[in-house]
Amino acid sequence: GFVYRNCTSEGWSDPYPRPDIACGYNVNDTTNEARRSYFMTLKTMYTIGYCTSLVTLTIALVVLVSFRKLRCTRNYIHMHLFTSFILRASSTFIKDAVLFSSEDTNYCGTYTAGCKLTMVFFQYCIMSNYSWLLVEGLYLHTLLVLSFFSERKFLWQFIALGWGAPTVFVAAWATARQLHENLRKWLLGIWFCCLGFFSRPSFCFFQINFILFVNILRILMRKLSSPEGQSSDFNQYKRLAKSTLLLIPLFGVHYIIFAFFPEDASSGTMEIQLFFELALGSFQGFVVAVLYCFLNGEVQLEVQRKWRQWHL
C-alpha cells in the first residue's frame, strides 16, 4: 500500500490513509476478524520459535565459552553468530512489547521516539544475522582458498564486517527516514513492520553468500578428486562445509521465491511470506545451535570428557 502527503501553502499535510489501512488491514472492519486471528496465531508461533531458539542458543553459547579446548577462530565466529540470533530474538520481544502495549494502532504515532529506537535496534539485529551468515561463508571460503593465513587477523576483520556492515546500513536508513520521510510512524502497520526496506540488503547478503557457496562447492569437488582430499584437515573443512551449506535454504530461499511476487496485502502473498519470514524463520536459531554445537563432534567429545571427570 501507499501513504501520501500533500504539499500545501502551510507545509506538508498529515499522511493519509492510516498505515494499517494502506497495508490492507483495517482494525475497524469486522470482515477482517479471520485475518486478525491468523496474525495472532502467527504471533504465537513465532513467539514460541524465538523462545526455543533463545534457550538453545544460550545453552550452546555457554557450552562453547566454557570449554577452553573449543576456543578457536571457527568457534569464535559461531559464538558471534549465536549472539546475533540471541539479539534478534530479544529485539523481537522488545519490539512486540512496544508495538502491542496498546490496542491503538496509532500508539507509535504518539510515542515516536521510543518506537523509532525500537525499530532501529530491531532492524539492526535482523541485518546482523545475515551479516554473520556472510562471515561464516567468507571464513569457509578463506580456509579452502588460502593455504596459510593469520586467523587472528582475519577474525578481527570478520568481527568488523559482521557488526559494522549492519551499522552502516541501519545508520543510513535511519538518517534518511529522519530527514526525508519522518512520517510520525516508522512502522507501516502493526503487522507489516518486519518487511519492506530491509528485505533488500538481506537479499544482497544472501546473494553474495550464494555466490560464495557455489564457489566453495566447486573447490570441494575439485579437491575431492585430488590426493589432498584424503587429508584430515580437509575432512574437517568438508564437515564444516556440510553444516554451512545446509544453512542456505534455511536463511534465504524464501527471498528468491517471493522476490517475483508483488507485495500486495490483498492477494494473500503477504500472509504466506509472513509465515516463512516469522513463523519458520523464528526457529532458525534453534537449527543453528543444533548444527554448530549439539551435533558438533568436537563439542560432544569435550562434554563427554568433562562428564567423565566429574563422575570420577
C-alpha positions as CSV (number, residue, x, y, z in Angstrom):
1,G,0.0,0.0,0.0
2,F,0.9,3.7,-0.2
3,V,0.8,6.5,2.3
4,Y,0.5,10.1,0.8
5,R,1.2,13.7,1.9
6,N,0.1,16.9,0.2
7,C,2.4,19.9,-0.2
8,T,0.3,22.9,0.8
9,S,1.0,26.6,1.4
10,E,1.2,25.8,5.1
11,G,3.6,23.0,4.6
12,W,3.2,19.2,4.4
13,S,-0.2,17.8,5.4
14,D,-0.6,14.8,7.7
15,P,0.0,11.4,6.0
16,Y,-3.1,9.6,4.8
17,P,-4.6,7.0,4.8
18,R,-3.6,5.4,8.1
19,P,-0.7,2.9,7.6
20,D,-2.8,-0.1,8.8
21,I,-5.5,0.8,6.1
22,A,-2.8,1.4,3.4
23,C,-1.4,-2.1,4.1
24,G,-4.8,-3.7,3.7
25,Y,-5.6,-4.1,7.4
26,N,-8.4,-2.1,9.0
27,V,-9.0,-2.9,12.6
28,N,-12.4,-1.3,12.4
29,D,-13.5,-3.6,9.7
30,T,-15.3,-6.7,11.1
31,T,-14.7,-8.7,7.9
32,N,-11.0,-8.8,8.9
33,E,-11.6,-10.9,12.0
34,A,-10.4,-14.1,10.3
35,R,-7.3,-12.3,9.1
36,R,-6.7,-10.9,12.6
37,S,-7.0,-14.4,14.1
38,Y,-4.4,-15.6,11.6
39,F,-2.0,-12.9,12.6
40,M,-2.5,-13.6,16.2
41,T,-1.8,-17.3,15.6
42,L,1.3,-16.3,13.6
43,K,2.5,-14.1,16.5
44,T,2.1,-17.1,18.9
45,M,4.0,-19.3,16.6
46,Y,7.0,-17.0,16.2
47,T,7.0,-16.3,19.9
48,I,7.3,-20.0,20.6
49,G,10.0,-20.2,17.9
50,Y,12.1,-17.4,19.3
51,C,11.8,-18.7,22.8
52,T,13.0,-22.1,21.7
53,S,15.9,-20.5,19.7
54,L,16.8,-18.2,22.6
55,V,17.0,-21.1,25.1
56,T,19.0,-23.4,22.9
57,L,21.3,-20.7,21.6
58,T,22.1,-19.5,25.2
59,I,23.0,-23.1,26.2
60,A,25.1,-23.5,23.0
61,L,26.9,-20.2,23.7
62,V,27.6,-21.2,27.3
63,V,29.0,-24.6,26.2
64,L,31.4,-23.0,23.6
65,V,32.6,-20.4,26.1
66,S,33.0,-22.8,29.0
67,F,35.4,-25.3,27.4
68,R,38.9,-23.9,26.7
69,K,39.7,-26.6,24.1
70,L,36.7,-25.3,22.0
71,R,38.1,-21.8,21.7
72,C,39.3,-21.4,18.2
73,T,38.6,-18.9,15.3
74,R,35.9,-21.2,13.9
75,N,34.0,-21.4,17.2
76,Y,34.5,-17.7,17.9
77,I,32.7,-17.0,14.7
78,H,30.0,-19.4,15.7
79,M,29.7,-17.6,19.0
80,H,29.1,-14.3,17.3
81,L,26.5,-15.9,15.1
82,F,24.8,-17.3,18.2
83,T,24.9,-13.8,19.8
84,S,23.3,-12.2,16.7
85,F,20.5,-14.7,16.9
86,I,20.0,-14.1,20.6
87,L,19.9,-10.3,19.9
88,R,17.4,-10.9,17.1
89,A,15.1,-12.9,19.4
90,S,15.5,-10.3,22.2
91,S,14.8,-7.4,19.8
92,T,11.6,-9.2,18.6
93,F,10.3,-9.5,22.1
94,I,11.2,-5.8,22.8
95,K,9.5,-4.7,19.5
96,D,6.4,-6.7,20.4
97,A,6.3,-5.2,23.9
98,V,6.4,-1.7,22.5
99,L,4.1,-2.4,19.5
100,F,1.5,-4.4,21.3
101,S,1.5,-2.5,24.5
102,S,-1.7,-0.7,23.3
103,E,-4.7,-1.8,21.2
104,D,-4.5,1.5,19.4
105,T,-2.8,1.2,16.0
106,N,-1.7,4.8,16.3
107,Y,0.2,4.1,19.5
108,C,3.5,4.6,17.9
109,G,2.3,7.9,16.4
110,T,2.2,9.2,20.0
111,Y,5.4,7.8,21.3
112,T,7.6,8.2,18.2
113,A,11.0,8.4,19.8
114,G,10.6,5.0,21.6
115,C,9.2,3.3,18.5
116,K,11.9,4.7,16.3
117,L,14.7,3.5,18.6
118,T,13.0,0.1,18.9
119,M,12.7,-0.3,15.1
120,V,16.3,0.8,14.6
121,F,17.5,-1.8,17.1
122,F,15.2,-4.4,15.7
123,Q,16.3,-3.9,12.1
124,Y,20.0,-3.8,13.1
125,C,19.6,-7.2,14.8
126,I,18.0,-8.7,11.7
127,M,20.7,-7.5,9.4
128,S,23.4,-8.7,11.8
129,N,22.0,-12.2,11.4
130,Y,22.6,-12.2,7.7
131,S,25.9,-10.3,8.0
132,W,27.2,-13.1,10.3
133,L,26.0,-15.8,7.9
134,L,28.1,-14.0,5.3
135,V,31.0,-14.1,7.7
136,E,30.5,-17.9,8.1
137,G,30.7,-18.2,4.3
138,L,33.7,-16.0,4.0
139,Y,35.6,-17.9,6.6
140,L,34.9,-21.2,5.0
141,H,35.9,-19.8,1.6
142,T,39.1,-18.4,3.1
143,L,40.0,-21.8,4.6
144,L,39.7,-23.5,1.2
145,V,41.3,-20.9,-0.9
146,L,44.3,-19.7,1.2
147,S,46.8,-22.3,2.5
148,F,48.3,-20.0,5.1
149,F,46.7,-17.0,6.7
150,S,46.6,-15.3,10.1
151,E,43.3,-16.5,11.7
152,R,43.5,-13.9,14.5
153,K,43.9,-11.1,12.0
154,F,41.1,-12.3,9.9
155,L,38.9,-12.8,13.0
156,W,39.0,-9.1,13.8
157,Q,38.2,-8.3,10.2
158,F,35.3,-10.6,10.3
159,I,34.1,-9.0,13.5
160,A,34.3,-5.6,11.9
161,L,32.3,-6.9,9.0
162,G,29.7,-8.8,11.0
163,W,28.8,-6.0,13.3
164,G,30.0,-3.0,11.3
165,A,28.2,-3.5,8.0
166,P,24.7,-3.6,9.5
167,T,25.6,-0.4,11.5
168,V,26.3,1.4,8.2
169,F,23.1,0.2,6.5
170,V,20.9,1.0,9.6
171,A,22.5,4.4,10.2
172,A,22.0,5.4,6.6
173,W,18.4,4.2,6.6
174,A,17.5,5.8,10.0
175,T,19.1,9.1,8.9
176,A,17.3,9.1,5.5
177,R,14.0,8.4,7.2
178,Q,14.5,11.1,9.8
179,L,15.5,13.7,7.3
180,H,13.3,12.9,4.3
181,E,10.5,10.6,5.3
182,N,9.7,11.3,9.0
183,L,6.0,10.5,8.8
184,R,5.3,10.2,12.6
185,K,5.0,6.4,12.1
186,W,8.0,4.5,11.0
187,L,6.0,1.3,11.4
188,L,4.0,0.7,8.2
189,G,1.1,-1.1,10.0
190,I,1.0,-3.1,13.1
191,W,1.6,-6.4,11.3
192,F,4.0,-5.5,8.5
193,C,6.8,-3.8,10.4
194,C,9.3,-6.6,9.8
195,L,9.3,-6.5,6.0
196,G,10.0,-3.8,3.4
197,F,13.3,-1.9,3.0
198,F,15.4,-4.4,5.0
199,S,14.5,-7.4,2.8
200,R,16.7,-5.8,0.1
201,P,20.0,-5.6,2.0
202,S,19.4,-9.0,3.5
203,F,18.7,-10.3,0.0
204,C,22.0,-8.8,-1.1
205,F,23.8,-10.6,1.7
206,F,22.2,-13.8,0.7
207,Q,23.2,-13.4,-3.0
208,I,26.8,-12.8,-2.0
209,N,26.7,-15.9,0.2
210,F,25.1,-18.0,-2.5
211,I,27.9,-17.0,-4.9
212,L,30.5,-17.9,-2.3
213,F,28.9,-21.2,-1.6
214,V,28.7,-22.1,-5.2
215,N,32.5,-21.4,-5.4
216,I,33.0,-23.5,-2.3
217,L,31.2,-26.4,-3.9
218,R,33.4,-26.0,-7.0
219,I,36.6,-26.0,-4.8
220,L,35.4,-29.0,-2.8
221,M,34.6,-31.1,-5.9
222,R,38.0,-30.2,-7.4
223,K,39.9,-31.1,-4.2
224,L,38.0,-34.3,-3.6
225,S,39.4,-35.7,-6.8
226,S,43.0,-34.9,-5.7
227,P,45.3,-36.5,-3.1
228,E,44.6,-33.6,-0.8
229,G,41.1,-34.8,-0.4
230,Q,42.3,-37.6,1.9
231,S,43.9,-35.3,4.5
232,S,42.4,-34.9,8.0
233,D,42.4,-31.1,7.7
234,F,40.4,-31.3,4.5
235,N,37.9,-33.7,6.0
236,Q,37.4,-31.2,8.8
237,Y,36.7,-28.4,6.3
238,K,34.3,-30.7,4.4
239,R,32.3,-31.3,7.6
240,L,32.1,-27.6,8.2
241,A,31.1,-27.1,4.6
242,K,28.2,-29.5,5.0
243,S,26.8,-27.6,8.0
244,T,27.3,-24.2,6.4
245,L,25.8,-25.2,3.1
246,L,22.7,-26.6,4.9
247,L,22.0,-23.1,6.1
248,I,21.4,-21.8,2.6
249,P,17.8,-22.9,2.3
250,L,17.2,-22.1,5.9
251,F,18.3,-18.5,5.6
252,G,17.3,-17.2,2.2
253,V,15.4,-19.4,-0.2
254,H,12.2,-17.6,0.6
255,Y,13.7,-14.3,-0.5
256,I,14.3,-15.7,-4.0
257,I,10.8,-17.2,-4.2
258,F,9.0,-14.1,-3.0
259,A,11.2,-11.6,-5.0
260,F,9.0,-12.4,-8.0
261,F,5.7,-11.8,-6.2
262,P,4.1,-8.4,-5.7
263,E,3.9,-7.1,-2.2
264,D,0.1,-6.9,-2.2
265,A,-1.6,-7.4,1.1
266,S,-4.9,-8.3,-0.6
267,S,-3.5,-11.1,-2.7
268,G,-2.7,-13.5,0.1
269,T,1.0,-13.5,-0.8
270,M,1.8,-11.3,2.2
271,E,0.3,-13.9,4.6
272,I,2.5,-16.7,3.1
273,Q,5.6,-14.5,3.2
274,L,5.0,-13.6,6.8
275,F,4.6,-17.3,7.6
276,F,8.0,-18.1,6.2
277,E,9.6,-14.9,7.5
278,L,8.3,-15.0,11.0
279,A,6.9,-18.5,11.9
280,L,9.6,-20.6,10.3
281,G,12.3,-18.0,10.5
282,S,12.0,-17.9,14.3
283,F,13.3,-21.4,14.5
284,Q,16.5,-20.7,12.6
285,G,18.4,-20.0,15.8
286,F,17.4,-23.4,17.1
287,V,18.7,-25.1,13.9
288,V,22.0,-23.2,14.0
289,A,22.5,-24.2,17.7
290,V,21.9,-27.9,16.8
291,L,24.2,-27.9,13.8
292,Y,27.1,-25.9,15.2
293,C,27.0,-27.1,18.8
294,F,24.9,-30.0,19.8
295,L,25.7,-32.2,16.7
296,N,29.4,-31.0,16.6
297,G,31.7,-34.0,17.2
298,E,34.3,-31.9,19.0
299,V,31.7,-30.4,21.3
300,Q,30.3,-33.9,22.1
301,L,33.7,-35.3,22.9
302,E,34.6,-32.4,25.1
303,V,31.3,-32.6,27.0
304,Q,31.7,-36.4,27.4
305,R,35.2,-36.0,28.7
306,K,34.2,-33.4,31.3
307,W,31.2,-35.5,32.3
308,R,33.5,-38.5,33.0
309,Q,35.9,-36.3,35.0
310,W,33.0,-35.0,37.2
311,H,31.9,-38.6,37.9
312,L,35.4,-39.9,38.9
